Amino acid sequence: MKKTLVVFFLTGIVILFIAFAVQADIETITLQNELDECPRAMDLEETPIVYKEEFLKALESLIPETYTKDEQYGDYYSKWNIITATPLPLTMDSDENDVYYEIAKNLCGKEVANKSWLVLLHFPNWDDVSAGNAEGEIFLAKSKEKGWYVWYRYH
């Protein structure tokens, strides 16, 4: 009787591990399909936290370019506040934001994630309309040739 229970228990654990692995693969494939083209790590500059002032200046044009081009909803994105602006590798120590590093790594690889920044945004014009749209997450990097750009808009 004990052997049967142990076998049943171990079989259940194996099935759970397989289910989690399949789900993780499905999520990774879904994210990869959402992104047309990943940045090439060799085309990106290293941009540690000392670049923050330059980065924040670039956001003044990059956020409107990324969010207000939608004619139907562009006005809702016309006002924004930066909640977080940090290099993605620094989010690995954060309980709240470490998932974004994993998303970037799954999308385009560790080398691109290590050269990218995370920006979490709040759009107050959406507050009374849609809580989901009131938040935004974008991944940015600095191209050696073209400067800062958004390579992925999560929301």
C-alpha positions, 0 to 999 in steps of 0.5 A, a space after each residue: 500500500 505504501 509503495 502504491 502511494 509513493 509511486 502515485 505521489 511521485 507520478 503526480 510531482 513529475 506531471 506537475 513539473 512537465 505541465 509547468 515546463 510546457 506552460 513556460 515554453 508556451 509563454 516564451 513562444 507567445 512573447 517571441 511571436 509578439 516581437 517582430 525583430 530583436 535588437 542585436 546585442 553587438 549593435 547596442 551600447 553598454 548603458 549602466 545607471 550613470 546614463 540615467 540623466 541622458 536616458 530620462 531626457 531621451 524619454 521625453 520624445 520616446 514615450 510620446 512617439 511610442 504611445 500617442 501615435 494611436 489616433 483613437 486613444 493618443 490623447 489618453 497617453 498625452 500625460 504620463 509619469 515615470 514610475 521606474 526607469 532603470 537598467 534591466 539587470 538592476 531589476 533582478 534584485 527587485 521582488 516587484 520588477 524582476 519579472 521584466 528582466 526574465 521577459 526581456 531575456 526570453 524575448 531577445 536573450 540575456 545579452 540584449 536584456 543586459 544592455 536594456 532599460 525598463 520604464 514603468 509608466 502611469 497614464 493618469 488620463 486612463 485612470 477613470 477609463 481603464 485601469 489596465 491602460 493606465 499602466 505601461 511598460 517599455 524596454 529600451 536600449 541605446 543603439 551605437 548608431 541611432 541612440 536610444 529607442 524602444 524595442 518592446 512595448 509590453 503594455 
